[in-house]
Each structure stands twice: as C-alpha cells, then as structure tokens.
Amino acid sequence: MTPRLGVGMVGYAFMGAAHSQAWRTAHRFFELPLTPVMVVLGGRTPDALRAAAERLGWADVETDWRRLVVRDDVDLVDIGTPGDTHAEIAIAALAAGKHVLCEKPLANTVAEAAAMAAAAAEHPELVAMTGFSYRRMPAIQLARRLVEQGRIGTVRHVRAQYLQDWLADPQAPWVWRVDREQAGSGALGDIGAHVVDLAQFVTGQTVDGVSAMLDTFVTERPVPSSLHGPGGTVGADSPMRPVTVDDAVAFLGRLSGGGMAVFEATRFAWGRRNQIRLEVNGSAGSLAFDLEDMNALSFFDATEPVETAGFRRIDVTQPQHPYGGSWWPAGHALGYEHAFTHQVVDLVRGIAAHEHPAPTFADGFQVQRVLAAVERSAADDSRWTPVEATA
Ligand SMILES: NC(=O)c1ccc[n+]([C@@H]2O[C@H](COP(=O)([O-])OP(=O)(O)OC[C@H]3O[C@@H](n4cnc5c(N)ncnc54)[C@H](O)[C@@H]3O)[C@@H](O)[C@H]2O)c1
C-alpha cells in the first residue's frame, strides 16, 4: 500500500461530483505513488451535505470549510465552489500547509488571483493547481506534443470557441453564474477561460494583447423557487433578478510567438450544448479538436505529397497516446469525466515528485490577467489592450 493522501473537498454539486468521481477512480486505473483517501466533504447545509458525502464516497463532513482546511488528516484541499470563495479558501489552506486544487477561473478578480499566486509562491513545498480540466483530454495533450515536436511548424493562427446554449431561453432561471458578485464574469470567465488556457497550452505561447467585445442579451431572469441545487422551478409569477455578467464574448488576441488568435465564448449558441473547437494552423500543418468528437484529433501534415495530403482523424485511444493503456482497450471511448481523473493523476504524481504540475496558480493568475484585459478592452470600444505582465 502506498502512503495516503488525505483529501478534503469543498462543494458537492457539479464539480463536486466530477472531482469525487476522479478521487474514487484515479488510483484504481493508474499506478499512483500516493493513495487518495476521501477524508472529508465541506458544505453549509448539514442534511444535504451528509447525503452528498454518502452518495459521493466521503467519510466525514464539515459544515465550515475553515475547520476542514486545518484538519490533521487532510493533506490536500480541493475547491469546487463558486469563484467568490476561491481566494479565501485556497489561501487559508496553503497557510495551514495543505496542497490545493482549485477550480477555474482561479478567482473573480486579478487582485484575488495575485494574492493566491503569491500565497502559493510563499509555500514552494506545496502544490497549488488550477482546475483547467480540458487540458487533460488525450487529444489536447497529443496536440501539445505535436506542436512541441514541430509537426505543424510556426503557429500562425488559433481559432478557439466554447459554445453553449443553456441561457439562450430568456426564461432560463437565474443562477449564481449570472451574478458578477459570485461568478466574477459570465461566459468570459466560466467558459472563455477554458479556451484561453487551451490555446496557450497547445501553442506554448501566451495571449499578450486583445481587442474584445462582450454582450448581455438577456438582462434579467426569473428566480427559481429553489436557488440551491437542481429542481428549482420558475413560473409566470417568479420574481426577476438582474443579470450582471456577459452572456457572450468575442475577441482577437496576439500570441507571444507572433500568431493571431480568435476567441469566442457564448451561452447563446442554440444547439451547441457544450462544444469546444480548437484549430491551430502552423507553417507546416494544422491541428483541429472538437469536444463533440473528443476521442479524436485532426492533423493535416503539409509536408506530405499533395496528392494524398488531407486531414487525418487520429483515434487517440491507443496505449501510445497520452493517458492511454490505463483505461479500456483501444477504440473504447473516453468521456468528459476522464479528464478530471487525469487531473488527479497528474496532481498526485506531482505532489509525490515535489514538482508543480501545470496549470499552477501562477498559470491561473496569468489567464485571469487575459480575462481582465478582455473586460478593459470591451469597456473601451474594443481598443487594443495589452495583457498586463503583473497585477
Ligand atoms: N473544470 C470545469 O470544466 C468546470 C466545470 C464547471 C464548473 N467549474 C468551476 O467549478 C466551480 C464550481 O462550479 P459548479 O458548477 O460545481 O457549481 P455548483 O453550483 O454546481 O456547485 C457549487 C457548490 O459550492 C457550494 N458552495 C457555495 N458557496 C459555498 C461556501 N461559501 N461554502 C461552502 N460551499 C459553498 C454549493 O453549496 C455547491 O455545493 C466554479 O469555479 C466553476 O467555474 C469548472
């Protein structure tokens, strides 16, 4: 039996369930130097919390995250709560000597993200990771590998989109994700942050300047009968509450290596339930990824004879592929949740090796500065706006 890694997790809804699945599964499919133990789940409502702990596989509960982060049996704090809580919980956990996995976007403001990155830097013995989980899709890891190997040459274009439609109906209920206080921003921070991270990760470059527009198409929404958890209903007599974030964002970006990038994130693309598209065109070829076909990566090799050159669809489930060989036989598809397990695998291996697996808090802080530049540009008539090097 390998040494244990005691985990305490805060939040038990969407990400809580996805992360629990990862903590339950990682060491059962991958060889890990530490065995995660699901010690304690944090939340606020005792009955719901206890029920969630039982359902998701946590041994104990704490109704105040402040008690959770100082427990002796907790080595790592996993944060799956809305953005307005990330900085306080993460900084307290680091101060208590715990490793941290924090969901994205790292924080709601650049100042909070800066404080989190500073707290992580003060504790180099601890791992502080940002949960940009889509990086951990095998096709995305393969894309990064091919760019690194020079297979597409110099990066010239990036096209990155994150499209959803769950708010396209004006009667869709008000939720914390449309509230600036709790979410920091709308489509920008919730899903735009993911494609910024993906574009930067795959190219190995940063977005250094932007020209942006943001829009809010529906400015108030009906408040559901229950604001907590699924099942809240809205009707004709539901009170309305303002939407204080963007519904959609589009922006141009300049990459540090000189390439041009085009980003789009929206919750109003009817029919696009949860689509990420990433295309990179280089001097020697192209790569394309589509989350709706996530077990494949498309690759065009411009060095091949023109008669036979064409996009090839690479099935990324072979043992030779990133994270391959640990799940099912080749061709047996992986899904959304596997990226979270891969995230835990890389995190646990990083902790055991005394390394700092990316994306670190410093990486999350850098994405936060891109988001802030987008907001500044949009507020200033889409003026070209450099991403600030530091806060
Ligand atoms: N990596 C991804 O792909 C991905 C996907 C969805 C959400 N997220 C991120 O995960 C985080 C949570 O999002 P979600 O979709 O799971 O939200 P959610 O609304 O489904 O769950 C939030 C949880 O946090 C709890 N919570 C809220 N405030 C709290 C507090 N003060 N103390 C303790 N618990 C508190 C709620 O009770 C709930 O259990 C956000 O930062 C979001 O951006 C990431």
The ligand as a Tripos MOL2 file, in Angstrom:
@<TRIPOS>MOLECULE
LIG
   44    48     1     0     0
SMALL
NO_CHARGES

@<TRIPOS>ATOM
      1 N1        -13.3490   22.4070  -14.9130 N.am      1 LIG1
      2 C1        -14.5520   22.5240  -15.4520 C.2       1 LIG1
      3 O1        -14.7780   22.0840  -16.5590 O.2       1 LIG1
      4 C2        -15.6520   23.2050  -14.6800 C.ar      1 LIG1
      5 C3        -16.9890   22.9380  -14.9990 C.ar      1 LIG1
      6 C4        -17.9910   23.5430  -14.2200 C.ar      1 LIG1
      7 C5        -17.6300   24.3990  -13.1920 C.ar      1 LIG1
      8 N2        -16.3350   24.6720  -12.9260 N.ar      1 LIG1
      9 C6        -15.9450   25.5820  -11.8420 C.3       1 LIG1
     10 O2        -16.1620   24.9000  -10.6010 O.3       1 LIG1
     11 C7        -16.6010   25.8210   -9.5990 C.3       1 LIG1
     12 C8        -17.9440   25.3430   -9.0520 C.3       1 LIG1
     13 O3        -18.8760   25.2600  -10.1260 O.3       1 LIG1
     14 P1        -20.0700   24.1860  -10.1200 P.3       1 LIG1
     15 O4        -20.5690   24.1270  -11.4950 O.co2     1 LIG1
     16 O5        -19.6330   22.9410   -9.4450 O.co2     1 LIG1
     17 O6        -21.1180   24.9510   -9.1950 O.3       1 LIG1
     18 P2        -22.3770   24.3350   -8.4600 P.3       1 LIG1
     19 O7        -23.3120   25.4610   -8.2340 O.co2     1 LIG1
     20 O8        -22.8290   23.1030   -9.1450 O.co2     1 LIG1
     21 O9        -21.7570   23.8790   -7.0430 O.3       1 LIG1
     22 C9        -21.2140   24.8050   -6.1410 C.3       1 LIG1
     23 C10       -21.0500   24.1370   -4.7770 C.3       1 LIG1
     24 O10       -20.4080   25.0580   -3.8910 O.3       1 LIG1
     25 C11       -21.1350   25.1130   -2.6560 C.3       1 LIG1
     26 N3        -20.8550   26.3890   -2.0250 N.ar      1 LIG1
     27 C12       -21.1370   27.6370   -2.4930 C.ar      1 LIG1
     28 N4        -20.6860   28.5600   -1.6200 N.ar      1 LIG1
     29 C13       -20.1150   27.8920   -0.6050 C.ar      1 LIG1
     30 C14       -19.4840   28.2910    0.6120 C.ar      1 LIG1
     31 N5        -19.3530   29.5700    0.9470 N.pl3     1 LIG1
     32 N6        -19.0070   27.3280    1.4310 N.ar      1 LIG1
     33 C15       -19.1420   26.0170    1.1180 C.ar      1 LIG1
     34 N7        -19.7410   25.5750   -0.0130 N.ar      1 LIG1
     35 C16       -20.2100   26.5140   -0.8470 C.ar      1 LIG1
     36 C17       -22.5770   24.8830   -3.0840 C.3       1 LIG1
     37 O11       -23.3780   24.5050   -1.9920 O.3       1 LIG1
     38 C18       -22.3720   23.7620   -4.1180 C.3       1 LIG1
     39 O12       -22.2320   22.5110   -3.4690 O.3       1 LIG1
     40 C19       -16.6520   27.1800  -10.2820 C.3       1 LIG1
     41 O13       -15.4380   27.8510  -10.0470 O.3       1 LIG1
     42 C20       -16.7780   26.8380  -11.7630 C.3       1 LIG1
     43 O14       -16.2690   27.8450  -12.6150 O.3       1 LIG1
     44 C21       -15.3450   24.0650  -13.6470 C.ar      1 LIG1
@<TRIPOS>BOND
     1     1     2 1
     2     2     3 2
     3     2     4 1
     4     4     5 ar
     5     4    44 ar
     6     5     6 ar
     7     6     7 ar
     8     7     8 ar
     9     8     9 1
    10     8    44 ar
    11     9    10 1
    12     9    42 1
    13    10    11 1
    14    11    12 1
    15    11    40 1
    16    12    13 1
    17    13    14 1
    18    14    15 2
    19    14    16 1
    20    14    17 1
    21    17    18 1
    22    18    19 2
    23    18    20 1
    24    18    21 1
    25    21    22 1
    26    22    23 1
    27    23    24 1
    28    23    38 1
    29    24    25 1
    30    25    26 1
    31    25    36 1
    32    26    27 ar
    33    26    35 ar
    34    27    28 ar
    35    28    29 ar
    36    29    30 ar
    37    29    35 ar
    38    30    31 1
    39    30    32 ar
    40    32    33 ar
    41    33    34 ar
    42    34    35 ar
    43    36    37 1
    44    36    38 1
    45    38    39 1
    46    40    41 1
    47    40    42 1
    48    42    43 1
@<TRIPOS>SUBSTRUCTURE
     1 LIG1         1 GROUP 0 **** ****
